[in-house]
Amino acid sequence: MMTDRYGEVKHLAVQMGLNLGFMEVMIEGDALAIVKKLHANHDDRSVISAYTIDSKSLSANYNRCVFVHTSRKENGLTHLLDSEGICKGETTYMVEGVPPFATSEVEKDMWWTDPSD
């Protein structure tokens, strides 16, 4: 099930940030249902509840951890990496770089960035 994989990917992203020693993170994704579950204050009884409960618990170890929904139009790179990873059964994390297949998408996403920020 696709939702299971998205939940697992978000959980792995939370864990990886801690492993790398990050104290503040913003975890983006285009799966709105997952982001809503991570923001919910009630018990999650869905098939991905183990991932959401653990992700919430792990996120408390950060000084700041934000889960953000990003539309595919605004962040094609996130969608491309998620889609490629799910199709290949892999997880991709970027630290100061992107895989070669994603460079054109990075250029498109840069268009949405306000240079005055």
C-alpha positions as a Markdown table, in Angstrom:
| # | Residue | x | y | z |
|---|---|---|---|---|
| 1 | Met | 0.0 | 0.0 | 0.0 |
| 2 | Met | 1.4 | 3.4 | -1.0 |
| 3 | Thr | 0.4 | 5.1 | 2.3 |
| 4 | Asp | 2.5 | 2.5 | 4.2 |
| 5 | Arg | 5.6 | 3.5 | 2.2 |
| 6 | Tyr | 5.1 | 7.2 | 2.7 |
| 7 | Gly | 4.6 | 6.7 | 6.4 |
| 8 | Glu | 7.8 | 4.7 | 6.6 |
| 9 | Val | 9.8 | 7.3 | 4.6 |
| 10 | Lys | 8.7 | 10.1 | 6.9 |
| 11 | His | 9.7 | 7.9 | 9.9 |
| 12 | Leu | 13.1 | 7.3 | 8.4 |
| 13 | Ala | 13.6 | 11.0 | 7.7 |
| 14 | Val | 12.9 | 11.8 | 11.4 |
| 15 | Gln | 15.4 | 9.1 | 12.5 |
| 16 | Met | 18.0 | 10.2 | 10.0 |
| 17 | Gly | 18.0 | 13.8 | 11.1 |
| 18 | Leu | 18.6 | 12.7 | 14.7 |
| 19 | Asn | 21.4 | 10.4 | 13.6 |
| 20 | Leu | 23.1 | 13.3 | 11.8 |
| 21 | Gly | 22.8 | 15.5 | 14.8 |
| 22 | Phe | 20.4 | 18.0 | 13.4 |
| 23 | Met | 18.5 | 19.9 | 16.1 |
| 24 | Glu | 16.1 | 21.7 | 13.8 |
| 25 | Val | 14.4 | 20.1 | 10.8 |
| 26 | Met | 11.6 | 20.6 | 8.3 |
| 27 | Ile | 10.4 | 17.4 | 6.8 |
| 28 | Glu | 8.5 | 18.0 | 3.6 |
| 29 | Gly | 6.2 | 15.7 | 1.6 |
| 30 | Asp | 3.3 | 15.8 | -0.8 |
| 31 | Ala | 1.2 | 13.1 | 1.1 |
| 32 | Leu | -1.2 | 15.3 | 2.9 |
| 33 | Ala | -2.8 | 12.4 | 4.8 |
| 34 | Ile | 0.5 | 11.6 | 6.4 |
| 35 | Val | 1.3 | 15.2 | 7.4 |
| 36 | Lys | -2.2 | 15.5 | 8.9 |
| 37 | Lys | -1.6 | 12.3 | 10.9 |
| 38 | Leu | 1.7 | 13.6 | 12.2 |
| 39 | His | 0.0 | 16.8 | 13.3 |
| 40 | Ala | -3.1 | 15.1 | 14.9 |
| 41 | Asn | -3.5 | 15.2 | 18.7 |
| 42 | His | -5.6 | 12.0 | 18.8 |
| 43 | Asp | -4.6 | 8.4 | 18.5 |
| 44 | Asp | -3.9 | 7.1 | 15.1 |
| 45 | Arg | -5.6 | 3.8 | 14.4 |
| 46 | Ser | -4.6 | 3.5 | 10.7 |
| 47 | Val | -2.4 | 0.9 | 9.2 |
| 48 | Ile | 0.6 | 3.3 | 9.5 |
| 49 | Ser | 0.0 | 4.1 | 13.1 |
| 50 | Ala | 3.3 | 2.5 | 14.2 |
| 51 | Tyr | 5.2 | 4.9 | 11.9 |
| 52 | Thr | 3.2 | 8.0 | 13.0 |
| 53 | Ile | 3.4 | 7.3 | 16.7 |
| 54 | Asp | 7.1 | 6.6 | 16.5 |
| 55 | Ser | 7.8 | 9.6 | 14.3 |
| 56 | Lys | 6.0 | 11.9 | 16.8 |
| 57 | Ser | 7.9 | 10.4 | 19.7 |
| 58 | Leu | 11.3 | 10.8 | 17.9 |
| 59 | Ser | 10.4 | 14.4 | 16.8 |
| 60 | Ala | 10.3 | 15.4 | 20.5 |
| 61 | Asn | 14.1 | 14.9 | 20.6 |
| 62 | Tyr | 14.6 | 17.9 | 18.3 |
| 63 | Asn | 14.6 | 21.5 | 19.4 |
| 64 | Arg | 12.3 | 22.1 | 16.4 |
| 65 | Cys | 10.7 | 19.5 | 14.1 |
| 66 | Val | 8.1 | 20.6 | 11.6 |
| 67 | Phe | 6.2 | 18.4 | 9.2 |
| 68 | Val | 5.1 | 20.3 | 6.1 |
| 69 | His | 2.8 | 19.5 | 3.3 |
| 70 | Thr | 4.1 | 20.8 | 0.0 |
| 71 | Ser | 2.1 | 20.5 | -3.2 |
| 72 | Arg | 3.7 | 18.7 | -6.1 |
| 73 | Lys | 3.5 | 21.9 | -8.1 |
| 74 | Glu | 5.5 | 23.8 | -5.5 |
| 75 | Asn | 8.1 | 21.1 | -4.8 |
| 76 | Gly | 8.5 | 18.8 | -7.7 |
| 77 | Leu | 11.8 | 17.6 | -6.3 |
| 78 | Thr | 10.2 | 16.1 | -3.2 |
| 79 | His | 7.6 | 14.4 | -5.3 |
| 80 | Leu | 10.2 | 13.1 | -7.8 |
| 81 | Leu | 12.5 | 11.7 | -5.0 |
| 82 | Asp | 9.5 | 10.1 | -3.2 |
| 83 | Ser | 8.1 | 8.6 | -6.4 |
| 84 | Glu | 11.5 | 7.2 | -7.6 |
| 85 | Gly | 12.3 | 5.8 | -4.1 |
| 86 | Ile | 8.9 | 4.1 | -3.8 |
| 87 | Cys | 9.2 | 2.6 | -7.3 |
| 88 | Lys | 12.7 | 1.3 | -6.7 |
| 89 | Gly | 12.0 | 0.4 | -3.0 |
| 90 | Glu | 14.7 | 2.8 | -2.0 |
| 91 | Thr | 15.0 | 5.9 | 0.3 |
| 92 | Thr | 16.9 | 8.9 | -0.9 |
| 93 | Tyr | 18.3 | 11.6 | 1.4 |
| 94 | Met | 20.1 | 14.6 | 0.3 |
| 95 | Val | 22.9 | 16.4 | 2.1 |
| 96 | Glu | 24.4 | 19.1 | -0.1 |
| 97 | Gly | 23.5 | 17.5 | -3.4 |
| 98 | Val | 20.9 | 15.7 | -5.5 |
| 99 | Pro | 21.0 | 12.6 | -7.7 |
| 100 | Pro | 21.7 | 13.3 | -11.4 |
| 101 | Phe | 18.1 | 12.4 | -12.5 |
| 102 | Ala | 16.8 | 15.3 | -10.3 |
| 103 | Thr | 19.0 | 18.2 | -11.3 |
| 104 | Ser | 16.4 | 19.6 | -13.8 |
| 105 | Glu | 13.7 | 19.5 | -11.2 |
| 106 | Val | 15.9 | 21.4 | -8.7 |
| 107 | Glu | 16.2 | 24.2 | -11.3 |
| 108 | Lys | 12.4 | 24.2 | -11.7 |
| 109 | Asp | 11.9 | 24.4 | -7.9 |
| 110 | Met | 14.4 | 27.3 | -7.6 |
| 111 | Trp | 11.9 | 29.3 | -9.7 |
| 112 | Trp | 9.5 | 29.2 | -6.7 |
| 113 | Thr | 12.1 | 30.5 | -4.3 |
| 114 | Asp | 12.1 | 34.2 | -3.4 |
| 115 | Pro | 15.7 | 35.5 | -3.6 |
| 116 | Ser | 14.9 | 38.1 | -1.0 |
| 117 | Asp | 14.5 | 35.4 | 1.7 |
